[in-house]
Amino acid sequence: MKKQIGIFLLLFGFQFLQAQNSLTVQQCEALFLKNNLVLLAEHYNIDAAKALTIQARIWDNPTFSADLNLYNPERQKYFDVGKQGAKDFGISQIIYLGGKKAKEVDLAKKNEQIAELEFSNLLRTLKFQLRKSFFTVYYNSKNIETTDSQLGHIENLIKSYSRQVEKGNLPLKDLVRLQSLYLDFKNGRLEAINANYEEQANLKLLLNDTSKVIPIVSDAEFDSYNKEQLFDVQSLQEKASLLRPDYLIKQKEIEANELNIKFQRSLAIPDATVGLSYSQRGSAFNNQKNVNLSIPLPLWNKNKGNIAVAKVTLEQSKVDQQSATLGLQTEISSILNKWTESRKSYSQIQLTSPEAFNQVYQSMLTNFQKSNISILDFTDFMESYNQSSILLNELKKKVVLSAEELNATTNTELFK
């Protein structure tokens, strides 16, 4: 029985390990591009737009007609369609005039381009969400590791103090203060863990994978986000206006609306119908063969309403583009300032090296264990140390996330 339980625990532990993936951000992106269901679904819109372009090229089918005698009163015969009877046949084809078919194809091609840009914009948005969740999980995990390390030391101290308090060697208030510090750290750890649950859920959804992601981030990778760079707002705006799919959609919509006006005007031009017909007993002579031509007279319906709507839609799309241009400029300037300030704050607070910081921590812990410093000084230091460690980590996270946001806003890789 014990052997079976051991095998079960071994298999369970193996499955647990399999349910975790240690990934770099590049590996995470590769899985995202391969598995994301939203992207896969959106890609069908491109296929649909291409199908509509194919359909726009196709002309209407020709029309075949037949007129067969039902009853011949002279011969008192039903369906008299033989040599002495009567029957008529005709075939006709609509001929598009005013270049409306070519204009319809051009409009369909423009809508196809818009569908491709919408897919690209969805990809840009989801990639940013992926990278944001990836780095948030990484730095939150670092905060949890820092807190866990301190909680381990405090737990040992609480056990030691509990024994001394029971013996009457130490006052109860010192034990209570350590326990209060412990609970405070536990609460902070719980908040970080809950935040990570949400971000892990985002990663699982984006990757279409239930495995837990363990992010791998190198120091060199952080340095690439933190290195000094002189960005020019104007050049970033120009890049974004050329590369941001959502901004390019605005321009394509203007072009599509211009084409739609031309198409609606072409619809005001009537189409001709050309055909051939045969009549066994024609109005002039037997076995009459005719060429048919018909065209509507544009007396009342000149498609004025649809042309007017197309013009209004064009003007609206121009205003939308102006708004998008202003929004793009404001967004880039704001995010660039955010990255600059985050980087500046991180550089200013990083006055002491992490190694020296840890040496001070170990020194304080050792001196407290030797009763060289008071419980008040020790707990104050532990709180300050924990806050400083988390603050430093949070500033690093802000540097990375603001840099990623700047990448997404310009749709370029600015940090390499």
WOVENJO-V677835 format. One line per field, one symbol per residue. phi: phi as a letter, one per 30 degrees, with the letter a starting at -180 (. if undefined). psi: psi as a letter, one per 40 degrees, with the letter a starting at -180 (. if undefined). A space follows every 50 residues. Layout:
phi = ???
psi = ???
//
This chain:
phi = .ddddddddddddddddddbbdbdddddddddddcddddddddddddddd ddddddddddddccbbbcdcacddchbdhdcddccbabbabbbdcdciid dddddddddddddddddddddddddddddddddedddddddddddddddd ddddeddddddedddddidbddddddddddddddddddddddddddeddd ddddddchbdddccdcbdddddeddcddbccceddddddddccdddddee ddddddddddddddddddddccccabbbbdbddcadhdcbccbbadcdcc cchddddddddddddddddedddddddddddddddddddddddddddddd dcdedddddddddddddddcidbddddddddddddddddddddddddddd ddddddeddchbcdcb
psi = ddddddddddddddddddehhhiiddddddddddehdddddddddddddd ddddddehiiiihhihhihdhhddefhifgeadeahiiiihihhhhiefd dddddddddddddddddddddddddddddddddddddddddddddddddd ddddddddddddddddeediiddddddddddddddddddddddddddddd ddddddefheihhhihhidddddddeihhghhddddddddddehdddddd ddddddddddddddddeehiiihhiiihhdgiddiifhhihihihihgdd hefddddddddddddddddddddddddddddddddddddddddddddddg dhiddddddddddddddddefeiidddddddddddddddddddddddddd dddddddddefigdh.
//
